[in-house]
Amino acid sequence: MKGAESMSPEIYTSILTIAAILFSASFILTSYQIMSGPNSIDRLLGLDGMVSMIQCSLATYICWTLDTTVSNAMMVVAMMGFMGSVAVARFRKKDGA
């Protein structure tokens, strides 16, 4: 039975490269959503998506470099995203009012 350690480094690198390219495209699309969102909830959803993509990008970086020191940054990004979402949801007023 073959394990994960038998994966070719070229295949591993190409998979992570494809993931990085997809994250780059999604960052661009989400940035557009944040800037052009018709109301604050659409912008908040875009920011939540951006926080999730940052976490996934950091996880991809960990897989690429096998350096786990970035895991603390992932925790901080998650906490800041949560606190930002709660703050906007708590103090949001209707748009245009």
N, C-alpha and C positions, 0 to 999 in steps of 0.2 A: 504494500500500500504506500502510495506516494504522499508525502506531507508537504507542508507549505515551504519547507526549506529546499525542496527540489525544483521550485519554480525558477525559470531562467531569469537572470537579471535584466535582460533586454525586454522580456514580456512585462516584468514588474515595473520597469521604468516607463514603458509605453502606456501601461494602464494608468499610472499616476500622472503622466503627461496629458492624457486625454481628460482625466479628472480636472487637472489644473486649467485646461482650455475651457471646459464646460463651466467651471467656477468663474472664469473671467467673463464669459458671455453672460452668465446670470448676474454678475455684479453690474454690468452695464445696463441690462434690462431693468434690474431692481432700482438702480440709481435714477433711471428715467421715470419709473413709477413714483419714486419719492418726490422728484421735482415736479411732476405734472399731475399728481393726485388731485382729484377735484375737491376732496375734503380732508380733514385731519385724520379720520379713521383710515382712509386709503394710504396716507403717508405713514401712519403708525404700523399698518400691516407691512408696508415696504421696509420699514426699519426693523421690524421683527424678522422678516425674511433675510435682511442684511446681517443681523446678529447670528442667525442660524448658519448663513453661508460663511461668516467669519469663523465660527466654531468648526464647521466642516473643513474649511481651508486649513485651519491649524491642525486638525486631525490628519489631513492629507500630508501636511508638512512633517508631522511626527512619523508617519509611515515612510515617507521619502528618506528622511535623515536618520531615523531610529533614535532621535533625541527627544526625550520625554520632559525636558525642562519647560516646554511650552504649555504643559498641561495646567499649570497655575494660571497662565494667561487665559486659557479656555474657561476656567472657573470664573475669573473676573469678568470676562465678556458676558458670560451667561447671567451673572448677578446684575450687571449694569443694564443688560437688555430687559431683564425682568423688572427691575426697579423703574426703568423708563416707561415701560408699558403700563405698569400699575399707576404711575404718576399721571400719565396722560389720561388713562381711563377714569381716574378718580376726579381729576380737576377739569375735565373736558366740558365745554359748553357747546351748545348747538352752533353749527357753522352759520355765519351770517346773522347771528343774534347778538 
